[in-house]
Amino acid sequence: MALNDGLQFSFEMNEASGNRIDSVSGLELAPTGQVSLIGGYFGNAVDIADGSRSVGTTYNSAYRGTGSFTVACWVNLDAINLGSAYPMIRWNGGGTARDYNLAVSTAGAARFEVTTTTASVNAVTSTGTISTGTWFLLVGWYDATVGANGTAYIQVNNGPVFSAELTGPRENVDTSTVLSIGQGN
């Protein structure tokens, strides 16, 4: 099986300005605020330097994550200071209408949150795993085949895997919620 088998979307974030184009299905992430291009871990990256900047898109079922799915992103944080979490990638309509999110807590713990019909379940790394000024690969995945309702996992830089079993069925958020990347979420 090839690495990109089953890949639904992939944003390289290599565009100098404007919308970021999905290299798999041509979907687009539109910038909010002044989003600029900087040197990334591979090629270029988007600079989302404060809480008013992000890139996002309107609803598309490709972002739903039905069955088992994986989300991943490279991050290099200037600061970790936005309340209880610093969102990197999440699909959220606000309130409880969210499906998943990949974030970093103010204590430097990476987390992958998957929402059930009754609660949010977080797979969380150790405190201090993430620091500022360094590139980290965050990988979160949901395995629908492990446990009664599936299990959420997170891993940073191919290190230890942390997991949390879902306490109820995944919430069906197949509505007008959006995919958004950046701390402006």
ZISUL-V281266 format. One record per pair of residues at least 6 apart in sequence whose ideal C-beta (glycine too) atoms are under 8 Angstrom apart, sorted by the first residue. I is the first residue (numbers start at 1). J is the second residue. D is the distance in whole Angstrom. If there is no record, write none. Layout:
i: {I/I}
j: {J/J}
d: {D/D}
//
This chain:
i: {4/4/7/8/8/8/8/8/9/9/9/9/9/9/10/10/10/11/11/11/11/11/11/11/12/12/12/13/13/13/13/13/13/14/14/14/15/15/16/17/17/18/19/19/19/19/20/20/20/20/20/21/21/22/22/25/27/27/27/28/29/29/29/29/29/30/30/30/31/31/31/31/32/32/32/32/32/32/32/33/33/33/33/33/34/35/35/35/35/35/35/35/36/36/37/37/37/37/38/38/38/38/39/40/41/41/41/41/42/45/45/46/46/46/47/48/48/48/48/48/48/49/50/50/51/51/51/52/53/53/53/54/54/54/54/54/54/55/55/55/56/56/56/56/56/56/57/57/57/57/58/58/59/59/59/59/60/61/63/63/64/64/64/64/65/65/65/65/65/67/68/68/68/68/68/68/69/69/70/70/70/70/71/71/71/71/71/71/71/72/72/72/72/72/73/73/73/73/73/73/74/74/74/74/75/75/75/75/75/75/76/76/76/76/77/77/77/77/77/77/78/78/79/80/80/80/80/80/80/80/81/82/82/83/84/84/85/85/85/85/85/85/86/86/86/86/86/87/87/87/87/87/87/87/88/88/88/88/88/88/88/89/89/89/89/89/90/90/90/90/90/90/90/90/90/91/91/91/91/91/91/91/91/91/92/92/92/92/92/92/92/93/93/93/93/93/96/96/97/97/97/97/98/98/98/98/98/98/99/99/99/99/99/99/100/100/100/100/100/100/101/101/101/102/102/102/102/102/102/102/103/103/103/104/104/104/104/105/105/105/107/107/108/108/108/108/108/109/109/109/109/109/109/109/110/110/110/110/110/110/110/110/111/111/111/111/111/112/112/112/112/112/112/112/112/112/113/113/113/113/114/114/114/114/114/114/114/115/115/115/115/116/116/116/116/116/116/116/117/117/117/117/117/118/118/119/119/121/121/121/121/121/122/122/123/123/123/123/123/123/123/123/124/124/124/125/125/125/125/125/126/129/129/130/130/136/136/137/137/137/138/138/139/139/139/140/140/140/141/141/142/142/142/142/142/143/143/143/144/146/147/147/148/148/149/149/149/149/149/149/150/150/150/151/151/151/151/152/152/152/152/153/153/153/154/154/154/155/155}
j: {10/24/24/24/25/62/63/69/22/24/25/27/62/63/22/23/24/20/21/22/23/29/55/181/20/23/43/20/40/44/45/46/55/37/43/44/21/37/37/36/37/31/28/29/30/31/28/29/31/46/55/27/28/28/29/62/57/60/62/57/55/56/57/179/181/55/56/57/46/53/54/55/52/53/54/55/56/182/184/50/52/53/54/184/53/46/47/48/53/54/55/182/46/47/44/45/46/47/44/45/46/47/45/74/74/76/135/137/74/74/76/55/181/182/53/54/55/181/182/183/184/78/183/184/82/183/184/184/182/183/184/180/181/182/183/184/185/180/181/182/178/179/180/181/182/185/63/178/179/180/176/178/175/176/177/178/179/174/91/179/91/99/173/174/71/91/99/100/142/144/141/142/143/144/145/150/141/142/139/140/141/142/89/100/102/112/139/140/141/102/137/138/139/140/88/89/102/137/138/181/135/136/137/138/88/104/130/135/136/138/133/134/135/136/86/104/130/131/132/133/132/133/132/86/104/105/106/108/130/132/106/106/183/106/105/106/101/103/104/105/106/111/103/104/105/106/183/101/102/103/180/182/183/185/102/103/104/138/181/182/183/101/102/179/180/181/98/100/101/102/103/113/179/180/185/98/99/100/101/173/177/178/179/180/98/99/101/177/178/180/185/173/175/176/177/178/115/171/171/173/175/177/113/115/120/171/173/177/114/115/170/171/173/177/112/113/114/115/140/142/112/113/185/110/111/112/113/138/140/154/110/111/113/110/111/130/138/111/124/127/127/128/127/128/129/130/131/124/125/126/127/128/129/130/124/125/129/130/136/138/154/156/122/123/124/125/154/122/123/138/140/141/142/152/153/154/120/121/122/152/120/121/142/150/152/166/170/121/170/171/173/149/166/167/168/169/170/171/168/169/170/171/172/167/168/167/168/152/164/165/166/167/152/164/140/151/152/153/154/162/163/164/154/162/164/154/156/159/160/162/162/156/159/136/156/156/157/156/157/158/154/156/154/155/156/152/153/154/152/153/150/151/152/153/170/150/151/153/150/165/165/166/165/166/165/166/167/168/169/170/165/166/170/163/164/165/166/163/164/165/166/161/162/163/161/162/163/161/162}
d: {8/8/5/7/7/5/8/8/5/5/6/6/5/7/6/5/5/5/8/6/7/6/8/7/8/6/7/5/7/7/5/5/8/8/5/5/7/7/5/8/7/7/4/6/5/7/7/4/8/7/5/8/6/7/8/6/6/6/7/6/4/6/5/7/7/7/7/7/8/7/8/5/7/6/5/7/7/8/6/8/4/4/7/6/6/5/7/6/5/8/6/8/7/5/5/7/7/7/7/6/8/4/7/7/5/7/5/8/7/7/8/6/8/7/8/6/7/8/4/6/7/6/7/8/6/6/6/6/6/7/5/5/6/3/7/3/6/7/5/6/5/6/4/7/8/8/8/6/5/8/7/6/7/5/6/6/8/7/5/4/8/7/8/6/8/8/6/6/7/5/7/6/5/5/7/8/7/6/7/7/4/8/6/7/6/8/8/5/7/8/7/7/4/7/5/5/7/8/6/7/6/7/6/8/5/7/8/7/5/6/7/7/5/7/7/7/7/8/5/8/6/8/6/5/6/8/5/6/7/6/6/8/6/7/6/7/8/4/7/6/8/7/6/5/7/7/6/6/8/5/8/8/6/4/5/6/7/6/7/8/8/7/5/8/8/5/7/7/3/7/7/8/8/6/6/7/5/6/7/7/6/7/5/7/4/8/6/6/7/7/6/7/7/7/3/7/7/7/8/5/7/6/8/5/8/8/6/7/7/6/8/7/4/7/7/6/5/7/7/7/8/5/8/8/8/5/8/5/5/8/7/5/7/5/7/5/8/6/8/8/4/7/6/5/6/5/6/5/5/6/5/7/6/7/7/5/6/5/7/5/6/5/5/7/4/7/6/7/5/8/3/7/8/5/7/4/5/7/5/7/7/5/5/8/4/6/7/8/7/5/7/7/5/6/4/6/6/6/5/5/8/5/8/7/4/6/7/6/5/7/5/6/7/6/7/8/4/5/4/5/5/5/7/6/7/6/6/8/8/5/8/5/8/6/7/6/6/7/5/7/7/6/7/5/8/7/7/5/8/5/6/7/5/8/8/6/5/7/4/7/4/7/8/8/7/4/7/6/5/7/8/5/7/5/7/5/7/7/5/8/7/6/7/5/7/5/8/5/7}
//
